[in-house]
């Protein structure tokens, strides 16, 4: 329980109607979650406007309402707080309600188009190997040291986020590594959060269905660095031309860079890149990792730099980093008894798909074939669909276009958009199988010894989202079963 006046700090109040000497038992922004003595925050969302549910929230037990526009009729027994931005205020309210748990942790936020999940998860695993108590907030899962919680969003809503951080503090965690999505930044889900560090991996076309323009997408990512306090560090990929943009007007005391190509503060060089792993020279020291691909060399360097900036010993970090294995659904390799290699990866953007396929090109002998199974999600940026198909055709010997998460769209229409990117010369090597499981089985059955099958787009996800429902589906499980059928 908190007094209303104690949780309104930094919410940028325009006016208050009623008393703030009220006991508040919960902060909610969904009228269905209101309990007795709640503060209801009316948020304008993409699908619904919380202002339309103010009366329902009050009838369900809310004693105070924070909103951007006061109702025409005010109830005498209810306190109303008017603000300019309910979303931003909600972040501060949630942080205050849970006693600002982020200030009691060394919380590092990781943003970028690709590599967020891998970097956050590797940092979590690294710091556990270093003997630390640590938390993780990611697309795949949330963790409080050894305890695992399902993740529904890359970045939780402000109430869930602060409740989770408070549990980490109670569990005596010292560190937390957290993916910070562009949606979360734009929607102020991390307002009121105090970061000890901010990390930028890279940026390429994604989420333009939401952000509309690439410049808006960049601006959303930059918000993480704009909110860093002067006590924090900022670490950016200098090989990405937007890296320096992230550091503009950033107040962080340490503004640092990493790169494989440019003259950065932290540098690395790929010595050997094989299907069995990477040999990287990192600041003059050799690192052997089971991770595969140049993109993972960036991830390893980023993790090393982040740990160093957090004060860890470089040799200890390198020793532990060599033991860190792949992240679920990120270049996850499985081999059949017949010698076929299958790779399951979350790559769902043109840049990510090209990274994976160029890595496969680097490590293949060209005495084998590469089969790529790929689709695009529905109700998302349509512009990347032909790009994805073009990239698949560029690097693959056979391509099967299939369904991903069609959501509310017709899967055939999505594939038709992808086919627009297929050049006439590639028509013969491109097939369409809308049933994703059948597409994977077909690729696996066509593959011969030493061939490589890439199943891209869903990675760790255990579902297919079709017309508002999530049906159980697991790329890795389908591949495994296909290999068993081949054996029999």
N, C-alpha and C positions, 0 to 999 in steps of 0.2 A: 504494500500500500504506500502511496505517495500523495502528498498534498499537490493539488493542481498548480498552485503558484510556484512550486519547486521544479516542475517539469516543463514549464513554459520558456525557460531560458533559451535565447537565440532563435525563437520561433517568429521573430519579426512581427509583433502584434500591431494591428492597426487600431482596434478598439475591443473593449470587453464589456459585455452586458451581463451583470451578475457578479457573484463572489468567486474569488479564486481560492478561498479557504475551504476547499472541498477535498474529501478523501477519494482518491482514484485507485480502483482495483485493477484496471486494465486499460491499455491503449489499443484501440481497434479501428480499422478503416473499412471493415466488411460488416454491414449491419447484422448479418447472420451470426456473427461471432460475439455480439454484444452480451455482456453479463452485467449483473448489478453493479452500479457505481463505475461504469465505464466512461472514458473519454472517447467520443466518436469523432474521427477525423474524416471529413467529407472530401474525398479526392476525386478529381475529374479524370476518368480513365478512358481508354480507347473504346471500350464497349459499353461502359456505364458511367453515370455521373453520381457520385456519392451524395451530392446535394439533394437528389431525389429520394434518398432513404433516411433523411434526418429524422422525420417523424417516426418512422419504423424503429430507428435506433433508440429514440427516447422511450417509445412504448415498451421496448425490450429491456430497459434499465439504464440507459445512458443518462448521466447527470450533467454532462458538459459536452458541448459540440464545438469543434474548431472547423472553420469553413472559410471560403473565399468570398462568399456572398451570404449575408444573413437572411434567414427566412422572413417572409412578410409578417407572419404572426409569430411572436416570441412567447414562450411559456415562462411564467414568472419564476418557477422553481428550477429552471435550467440556466446554466451559465453558457453564454455564447462568446466565442473568441473569433474575431475576424482577422485574417492574414492575407497577404498577397499571393502566397504559394503554399497550398496545403501539402503538396508532396514534399517540398523541402522542409517544411515545419515538422512533418511526421518523422523525418529522420532524426531531428534534434529531440523531439518529444520522446521517441523510443530510446535514444541514447541516455537521456536524462532519467527516464523511468527505470532503466536497468543500471543506473549509477555509472554511466560512461565506461563500460568494460574495456573498450579498445585502448583506453589510456593506461590500462594495467597490463597490457601485452605488447610485445614487439610484433606489430601487425604489418605485414608486407602485402601490398596489393599488386597483382600482376594483370596487365591489360595488353591487348593486341589482337590481331585477327587469328593468328595461328600460334600454337605453342603455350597458351595460357595453362591448359590442364596439365600438360607434361611438366612445365616449369614448376607450377605450384605443388604438384604431387612429388616430384623429385626433391624439392626443397623440404617437404614434409618428411620424406623417407630419409634424406640425408641427415636432418637434425635429430631424428630418432636414433640413427646409427651413431651420432655424436653424443648420445646419452641425454638429450633434452626432452622435456615434456612439451608437446607441440600439437597444434590444431590445424585442420585443413578444411577449406571451403572451396569446393570445385564443382564442375559440371557433372562429374561421375559420382562423387560421394562427399559427404561431410564427415570429418573425424574429430573426436576429442581424444587425443592420444590413441588408445587402442580401441575405443568405442566408435562404431560406425553408424551413421545416420544416412538415410536416402536423401538424395538431392533432387529437388523438383525444378529448380532454376539454377543457372550459373551463379547468380548472386541472389540470395534470399531477399525478401522484403525487409524493410527496416526493423519491424517488430521481431520477426524470426531471427534476423541477423544479430541484433543486440542480445536477444535471449540466448542464442548459441554462444556468443562471445562471453556472456556472463557465466555460462556453464563451463567454458574453458578456463576462466579465471578460478572458478570454484574447484576445478580439477587440478589446479596448480600448474597449468600450462604457462610457459614463458613466451612462446612464439605462436604465431598463426600465419599461415600462408593462404592467400585468398585470391581467387579469380575475380576480376572486376570487369563485367561486361559493359559494352557501350550503352545498352538499354538501361542498365542499373545506374550508370552515371547520368544519363540524360533524364532519368526518372527520379533522380536524387535519392536513390535507395541507400547510398552511403553518406548522405548528409549527416553531420554530427560524429562521424567516425574519425578517429585519430590514427593516421598511418605513420609507422616508423620508417617506411620505405615504399617507393613506387617503382615498378619495373615495366618497361615497354619492350615487347618482343618484335613486332613488325605490324605492318598494316597493308591490306589489299582489299579488293572489292568484296563486301559482304553486308548484309542487313540493309541494303538500299531500299527495300520495301518499307522499312521503318524510318530510316534517316533521310531518305529521298535523294540526297546528293553526297558525293564522296567527301566534300569539304565539311559537311555537317557531321559525317561519321568520324572524321579526323578530330573535329572540335569536341565531340563527345568523349573520345579517348583522352584528349588533352586535359579534360576536367579533373582527372585523377591527379595530374601533376600540378595543376593550378591550386588544388586544395591541400597540398603537402605543407606541413609546418616547417619552420626554419630548423627544427631539430632532426628532420628526416633526411634520407638519401634518395636520390633519383638516379636510376640506372636505365639507359636506353641503348638500343641497337643502332650503332652508327652506320652500319651497312644499309639500313633503311633510311631513305632520304627524309622521312618524317621524324626520325629520331631527334634531330636538333630542334625541330618545331616543338616537341614535347617539353623541352627545357626552357623555352622562351617564357620569361616572367615567372619562372618557378622559384619558390622561396627556399627550397631545400638547401641545407648547408653543404651537402656533397652532391655535386652534379657530375656523374660519371658515365662513361661509355664503354661498350664492348663491341668487338667486330672480328670477323675472319679476314676481311679485306682492308678496311680503312685503318688509319693510325689512331687507334682507340686506347683508352686507359687499360682495358683488359683485352688481350689478343690471344688467338689460338690458330693453329694450322692443322688441317687434316692430313695425316701421314698415310693412312690406309683406311679404306672404306669397303668392308666386306659384308656379306650376309651374316657372318658370325659376329660382327661388331666393328667398332671404331678404334683406331689408334690416333690420338690427338696429341699434338705438342701444345701445351697450355702454359704460357708464360715461361717457356724454357724447360718445362717439366713434362714427362710422358704420362699420358693417361690412357689406359686400355678400358674400353667400355663395351658392354654387350648390346648397347643401343646401336642402331644402324642409321646411316644417312647424314649428309651435310647439315640438314635442318636440325638433327639431334646434336651435332657439334655446337651449333648456336645455343641449344638448350643447355648443354653441359657447361659451356662457358658462362652463360647467364646465371646458372645456379651457383657455380664457383664464385663469380663476382659478387652475387648477392650475399652468400655466406661470409665472404671476406669482409664486405662492408658492414656486416653484422658483428664483426669482431672475431670470427673464428680463425684458427690457425690454418694456414694454407696447406701444409702437408697433411694435417688431419682431414681437411676437406677433400683433398685429392684421393686419399686412401679410402675414405668412406664412399666417395663418388664412384669409384671403380666397382663398387658392390651394388649400386643402384640399377635395378632392372627396368624393363619396359612398363609403360602405363597401359592399363586395360584399353583395348581398342585403338591403340596408337602403334602402328607398324607391328601388330601382333602376328607373329609367325607361327604357322603350323605346317608340319610336313606329313605327307602320306607315306605309306610303306613302299609305294612305287616310285618315290623320289620326286613327287610334285610338291612345290612350295606354295603355300597360300598365305597371303598377307591381308589381314583385316585392319582397316584404318578409317578413322573418323573424317578424313578429308572430304569436305563438302563445299569448298570454295575453289575457284580456278587456281589460285596460288597454291593452296594446300595440295590439290591433286597433282599439279605440276611438280611440286617438291617431292612427292612420293614417287611419281613415275620417273622423274629424272634420277632419283636415287637408285631405283631399280635398273635404269639404263646404265648407270655408273658401275654397278656390281655384276651385271649379267655378262655372259661370255659371248652372246649372240649365236650360240649353237642351240638355243632354246627359244620357245615362244612365250610372249607375255599376253595373258588374257586379262582384260579389265571389265569388271562388272560395276556399273555406276548409274546413278539416277540423280534427280534433283527434288528437293522438297516442294510441296505445294504451298500456296499462299505466301510465297517468299519472292525475293528478287528474281524476276523472269529474265533479266538481262544476262545473268551468268549462265543460263542453261546452254545456249549454243557454244559458249566458251568452254564449258566442261566437256562437252562432246568432242570439240575440236582438239582439246588437250589429250583426251583419252586416245583418239585416233592417231595423234602425232607420235605417241610413245609406245603404242600397243600393236601387236600382231593381229589380235582379235578383240573386238569390243562388243559387249552386250549392254544395251541401254535398257534400264528396268525402272521399277517403281522404288521410291525412297519412302518418305512420309508424305503421301499425296494430300493429306489433310482434307480440305473441302474441294479440292480440284480433281478433275478427271485425269487419272494417270496417263491415259493415251495423249491427252492434250499437252501434258508436261513433256513427255517423250518427243512429241512432234516439235515442240520448241527446241529441244536439244538437237534433233536431227537437222535443224537449220544450220548448225555449225559443222556438219559433216560434209567434207569436200567430195565431189563425184568420184575421185580416185579412191576414196575410202569406203564407198558404198558396199563393195563386196565383202569387206572384212567386218562390217557392222551389222548386228542383229538386234531385234527388239523382242524381249520376253517380259511382259508386264508383271507376271508372277515372280517376285524377287527370289523366293526359294528355288523355283524352277530355273531361273537365270543362273543362280550360283551353282546348282547341280549340273547344269549344262556345261558351264565353264570348267568345272572340276572333271567332268567325264571326258571332255575333249582334250584336256591337258595330258601330255606324255611325261615320261621321266625327265627331270631337270627343268620342266616348264614352270612358269610362275603365274599364279592367279592372284590378281588384286581385287578385293571386294571393298569398294570405297563408299563412304557417305554416312554410315551409321555407327561404325566402331563399337563403342561400349553399350550402345542403346539396346534395350531388351524388348522393344516394342515396334510395331508399325502403327502410325497414326492415320486412321482412315475415317473420314466423315464424323469427326468429333469423338471417335472411340480409339482406345489404344489396345491393340491386339498383341499377344505375346509373339515376339520374333527376335531371333538372335543370330546375326551373321555368322559368328564363330561356331555356334552349335550346328548350323546348317552345313558349314564347310566340314566340320568334324564328321557329321553323319554321312555326308557325300563321300568322304574318303573311306569310311567303313563300308559303304555300299560298293565302292570300286574294288575293295579288297575281297568281298564276298563274290 
